[in-house]
């Protein structure tokens, strides 16, 4: 009968495993006269700018917990991926590392296929700055025809505060606007984008163009996107009620998936009619920005 695997020092075990997988020659170290594969402890310490004795103690489970800055240097020294870096932080500090903001302008084909597999449930993917970078036909038909908008205008805050059609589509605009501002503030901070130039520029732009946004921004409220109910006044479909849920995209804290599901069979029929009336798709969310002027620009969110 096999013995259970014991992990008396999971951090040290993991760091040792990672360094033994590295090729010394790739880092300019001699590969001769080595008893074990990979980098030596002192070589990792040199790359991380820490003492060899301290790093040895770390692998042996001696001494106190390292700081976040030192862990980052060790992660860089060991050429860890983002998920490996997160794992090291969880082992050492029992918390994930500070989020690193990544600007994004597209999604993977797999994620786009998931959106497309929801034919009558509008679904979008938004960034930490609330730019919509992917959507399905139901979203184009029932929410906003993002295809018909320039890339810079595919931003939920710009649409809510600066697009008259989107404003008119909200059955309770002020409540929606306050929610959007509060959830945007929380999302951008969670993804490490709170102080990013993109966020600062967007907030400054909206403060100049919308006194209402400036007032709501100064309130400093935060909200989770979570789930809830939403009613929209569509120019062709009339009032449509949805229940929505927001999901994180695994491995990408800067991306969020939001799915809207019609509440009643009558709401579902309205969405189906709008999708059926939408012209056949000739573009995708990843195409260059050449909006089709002949398409109707419905505006909801």
Phi, psi and omega in degrees: 000128182289150179275144177295148179283129179255143179234074181293334181220076186299324179295310180299319179298317182291316179299317179298317180298317182294318184289331179287350179268353184269148180269115181304322182298330180293342181250010178084013178262148178292141181259006181272157175055049177245129180280333181230156180288163174086192179279151171281162178300318182293334178286321174297317180299319178297316181292330181269357180060046173230166181286148180296324179296316181296317181294321177301316177299321181299314179294332181273357179079024180254154179084181181276180180288140178287160176283165178297322180296318179293319177299322178297320180292321178294318178300318178294318181298325181268004178057043182286147172285174180298320180289325176291320176299316178299319180298319179297318179297319180295322178291319186275319188241356181060034175206154177287161177290164176300137183296142176253118182291132176236117176293139182226145177229008179199171176238168178289154176304325180297316181294322177297322179294327176296316177300315184292340180282358177251082191293330184233019173241106180305135181216139179225159169241128181239155178271180178294337176264013175063032167277133177274117185247354176204151181198168175249178183295326179296323177292319179295326183279318189258334182260275179219137177280084183298333176305324186275001182253144169300153183306317184296337181268358179275051180237128188297321180294317178298321180293315183294321186262340188236356182251111183301324181294319178294319179298317182293335182283344182278129178285339175217080189302314185299317179298317178297315182297317179296320178296315182300315181296315182293319180289324176298316180301315181292317181297314183295321178291319181297325182273005180079016183256005186304325180252012181292150180301324181298319180291314181299318180293319180295315180297317179298318179298314183289327176296324179289322188269342184220106174301329179294317177298315182302318179295317180291323179296320181290347179285342176061026178284150174230146179216152167277144175293311172054228178219165182174198181243149180212132176246138183234148177254092184278138183297337179250325186265353182077202181286126177233130180254136180232152161252138185234155174222140179251139183230146172279148174268118187303130179082356180228083182296348180273355182245142177227137177256129178237126181241130178252127180243128179304138186285315185241164174303326179294321177296319179297321178296321179296316179296316180301318179296321179292320178295316180297330181276348181288135178301151179306140183293132175240358181225167172234172180295347183256003179289165174294159186277092172228078186301143179276110187291341184281348184276143178292135179261085173286152183224117179231299170209000000 
